[in-house]
Amino acid sequence: MSLDAFRSLVREAAARYPAGDRFARHFAAGKLGRDPVFRYLLEQGLLSEAARVVDIGCGQGVLAALILAAQERRDAGSWPAAWPAPPQPADYHGIDIAAKDVARARAAIGSRARFTVGDMRAETFGPADAVVILDVLHYVDYAAQDEVLGRVRAALGDSGRLLLRVGARSGSLRFRYTDWVDRLVMRLRGHRLERLYCRTIPEWLAALGKIGLEARAVPMSEGTGFANVLLVAQPPG
């Protein structure tokens, strides 16, 4: 899919949000269009075969909106033949702690997915063929991260896939910028965090290994100033 075609897909996804909610439309267009992870998930087919998807920290449901726009492209016969089939989850469950964001997700997606207001430290996840966690785990402490990951592992069973994006801790300028932006965003949303709980990529890989997941790390910050990495994790074999 060319960049222009993907941008058109993003506009279709953003248009799912009510015309009266200009913030939601602009946010969806900006997030989907500028963040490389969403195009990567589609072009690599990482959710293509997932019938049950859990989106932890789903926000206003931009990934679900993109998936629906992709399905409509396929149904219209305009999906790129070179790309894997778009995801077709029979059950898409988004979870987010922000009630306002969940309300926006419900307004955009309707009955095509279900969205829950809840804390990932307490919500039930599974069973799931794929669990998506983008830029969320570093807001809770290390013990809570491990507990969440343990329940994700149980939800995935023998063949599910975890798509986990993290800010890779290091002494780099990119990581310092990532950390600063995260803190600023949370303050603007009314949350004052004493610290963020980031890990190095070897530490993340070790944590995933302890729960029986093998992972590969894919840099996921192209075109941005962030130190983001996508960890694609599955049970061995």
Backbone hydrogen bonds, N-H to C=O, Kabsch-Sander energy under -0.5 kcal/mol:
donor,donor_aa,acceptor,acceptor_aa,energy
6,F,2,S,-2.3
7,R,3,L,-2.5
8,S,4,D,-1.8
9,L,5,A,-1.9
10,V,6,F,-2.5
11,R,7,R,-2.1
12,E,8,S,-1.9
13,A,9,L,-2.2
14,A,10,V,-2.8
15,A,11,R,-1.8
16,R,13,A,-1.4
17,Y,14,A,-1.6
21,D,18,P,-1.8
22,R,20,G,-1.0
25,R,21,D,-1.9
26,H,22,R,-2.6
27,F,23,F,-2.9
28,A,24,A,-2.5
29,A,25,R,-2.3
30,G,26,H,-2.5
31,K,27,F,-3.1
32,L,28,A,-2.5
33,G,29,A,-1.8
34,R,30,G,-2.0
35,D,31,K,-1.8
38,F,35,D,-1.1
39,R,35,D,-0.6
40,Y,36,P,-1.8
41,L,37,V,-2.2
42,L,38,F,-1.5
43,E,39,R,-2.9
44,Q,40,Y,-1.9
45,G,42,L,-1.0
46,L,41,L,-1.6
47,L,41,L,-0.6
48,S,45,G,-0.7
50,A,47,L,-1.4
51,A,49,E,-0.8
53,V,91,D,-2.7
54,V,130,A,-2.4
55,D,53,V,-0.5
55,D,93,H,-2.8
56,I,54,V,-0.7
56,I,132,V,-2.5
57,G,55,D,-0.5
57,G,95,I,-2.7
58,C,55,D,-0.7
58,C,95,I,-1.9
61,G,58,C,-1.8
62,V,58,C,-0.6
65,A,61,G,-2.1
66,L,62,V,-2.1
67,I,63,L,-2.3
68,L,64,A,-2.2
69,A,65,A,-2.1
70,A,66,L,-2.3
71,Q,67,I,-2.3
72,E,68,L,-2.1
73,R,69,A,-1.8
74,R,70,A,-2.2
75,D,71,Q,-2.6
76,A,72,E,-1.6
77,G,74,R,-1.6
78,S,73,R,-2.6
83,W,80,P,-1.2
90,A,51,A,-1.3
91,D,51,A,-2.2
93,H,53,V,-3.0
93,H,91,D,-0.5
94,G,92,Y,-0.6
94,G,114,R,-2.7
95,I,55,D,-2.7
96,D,116,T,-2.2
99,A,97,I,-0.7
102,V,98,A,-2.1
103,A,99,A,-2.3
104,R,100,K,-1.7
105,A,101,D,-2.3
106,R,102,V,-2.5
107,A,103,A,-2.0
108,A,104,R,-1.8
109,I,105,A,-2.6
110,G,106,R,-2.1
112,R,109,I,-1.6
113,A,110,G,-0.8
114,R,92,Y,-2.8
116,T,94,G,-2.9
118,G,96,D,-2.0
118,G,116,T,-0.8
122,A,119,D,-2.5
123,E,119,D,-2.0
128,A,155,A,-2.5
129,D,52,R,-2.3
130,A,52,R,-1.8
131,V,161,R,-2.4
132,V,54,V,-3.0
133,I,163,L,-2.9
134,L,56,I,-0.6
135,D,133,I,-0.7
135,D,165,R,-1.7
139,Y,136,V,-2.1
140,V,137,L,-1.9
145,Q,141,D,-2.5
146,D,142,Y,-2.4
147,E,143,A,-1.9
148,V,144,A,-2.7
149,L,145,Q,-2.7
150,G,146,D,-2.1
151,R,147,E,-1.8
152,V,148,V,-2.3
153,R,149,L,-2.6
154,A,150,G,-1.7
155,A,151,R,-1.9
156,L,152,V,-1.8
157,G,153,R,-0.9
159,S,156,L,-0.9
160,G,156,L,-1.3
161,R,129,D,-1.9
162,L,233,A,-3.1
163,L,131,V,-3.0
164,L,162,L,-0.6
164,L,231,L,-2.5
165,R,133,I,-2.6
165,R,163,L,-0.6
166,V,229,V,-2.5
168,A,166,V,-0.7
168,A,227,A,-2.9
169,R,167,G,-0.7
169,R,199,R,-2.5
176,R,172,S,-1.9
177,Y,173,L,-2.4
178,T,174,R,-2.4
179,D,175,F,-2.8
180,W,176,R,-2.1
181,V,177,Y,-2.6
182,D,178,T,-2.3
183,R,179,D,-2.1
184,L,180,W,-2.4
185,V,181,V,-2.8
186,M,182,D,-2.2
187,R,183,R,-2.1
188,L,184,L,-2.4
189,R,185,V,-1.4
190,G,187,R,-1.6
191,H,186,M,-3.1
192,R,190,G,-0.5
193,L,191,H,-0.7
197,Y,138,H,-3.1
198,C,196,L,-0.9
199,R,167,G,-0.5
204,W,200,T,-2.2
205,L,201,I,-2.8
206,A,202,P,-2.1
207,A,203,E,-2.2
208,L,204,W,-2.4
209,G,205,L,-2.3
210,K,206,A,-1.9
211,I,207,A,-0.7
211,I,208,L,-0.7
212,G,209,G,-1.6
213,L,208,L,-2.2
214,E,234,Q,-3.3
216,R,232,V,-1.6
218,V,216,R,-0.5
218,V,230,L,-2.8
220,M,228,N,-2.6
224,T,221,S,-2.3
229,V,166,V,-2.5
230,L,218,V,-3.3
231,L,164,L,-3.5
231,L,229,V,-0.6
232,V,216,R,-2.4
232,V,230,L,-0.6
233,A,162,L,-2.8
233,A,231,L,-0.7
234,Q,214,E,-2.4
